[in-house]
Amino acid sequence: MGDRTRLAVVAVVALGLAWLFKGQDGNPTTGVVASGVNAGVYGDCTKINAKAVLASWDNTIDSIRRSGATDFSGPQIFVHVSTKRWRDAGHKGRLSIAIAAYCDAADQAGKGVAIIKGSLDEDLGGVVDGNYMSP
């Protein structure tokens, strides 16, 4: 198994664990993180090397831009990818990129936003406070 595959598997496992640790009402079961943060995903960020995961996808990622927190969100990271390579990465690959970007951006309370934009300037997905979204 290659490095990229191992990193993708770790990211997918982290997301799976996050869903297991959600409370009955869909909220995280821990009070350590900020309200609305998926505590399972945020907690698993310590188990992956987000920068290494992102670096392993350097043929898919064109650029990464970071910005500070705003009034309505935590720190943000914008990942611009080749649309074709993003689609070719498969679900696990796309998920690993998005989760790694979030983990790289999240603050101490788990607040953070990762936005994935394609080469055609389209929204391809993202993670907000540990919650994955795709169009």
N, C-alpha and C positions, 0 to 999 in steps of 0.2 A: 504494500500500500504506500503511495507517495505521500509527501509532506502535505500537499494541498488536500488530499483526500482525508488524511488524519485530522487536519484542522477543521475541515468541513464537518466531519463526524462529531467532533467535540462541540462545535457550535450548535449543531442540531440536537445533540443530547442535552445541552444546556437549556435550549428552548423547551424541549420535552419535559425536563424536570421542573421548569417554571410553571407549566400548566398543572403539574401534579401538586404544587405547593400553593395554589390559589385557594382561597377560602370558598365556602359555599355560595357566597354572594358575588364571587368574581374578583374580590379585592385581595391583595396580598395578605398572608396570614401573619406577617411580622410588623411590628410597630417601629422598627429601626429606620425604615426608609420613608421618604416623603409620601404623602397621600397620592394614590393613583399610580404609583410605581409598581411594576410587576417585580415583586421581591425575589422570586425564583430566578428570573433572568439576571437581574442585577447582582444577586448573590453569586451566580455562576460566572460572572465576569472575572472574578479573581482566579478562576480555574483555567482561563485561556489567556494567551498572549495576543491581545487584539492587534497590535502593530504587526506581529508576525503573520497573523491570518491575512490582514490587508496586503502586506507585502507579497504573500504567496499568490495573490491574484493580480499582480502587476501587469499582466498581459490583458486583463479585463478592465482594470481601473485606469482611467486616463488622468484624473487629478482628484485631490482631496483638499477641501477648504474648510477651515474651522472658524467659528465665531463664538463670542461669549454669550452668556445667558441674557435673556430678555425678560421683560416683566411677566410674560406668560409661559416661559419655558426655561429649561436648563440650557447648558451649553449645546451648541449645534455643530454638526459636521455634515458637509455636503460632499457626497462621493459621486463623481461624474464617471460613468462607465461607457464602454462601447456597447450599444444596444444589442448588436448581434452576439457579441461574446457573453453578455449578461444572460441572454436567452439560452445560449449554448451551455452555460454553467449548470443548468438544471436547478430544480427546486432547492436541493441541499446546498449547492454552491451559492445561490442567491441569498439564501437564509444565512449562511455563514458570513458573507460579506456584510449584510445588514446588521446582524447581531454584533459582529466585531466592531463595526463603525460606532454603534451605540455604546458599546463598552468603552471604546476609546474616548467618547465624548462625555459620558455620564459624570456628574459631580458626586460629592460625598453622600448625598441623600438619594442618589439614583435617578435624579432628574437629568434628562438629556434627550436630544433629538438627532437622529441620523436620517438624512434624506438622500435617496438614490435617484439620480437624474441620468437619463440616457443621452447618447450622442445626438439624438434628434430633439433634445431639450424636453423630453417627456418624463413624467413622474413614473418611476418603476417600482417604488416601494419605499419603505422606511420603518424605523422603530422609534416610537415616542414613549419615553419612560418605561422601556422594556417590553412594550407591546408592539408586535410586528404587524404591519399593514402592507397589503399589496393591492394595486388597482384591479 
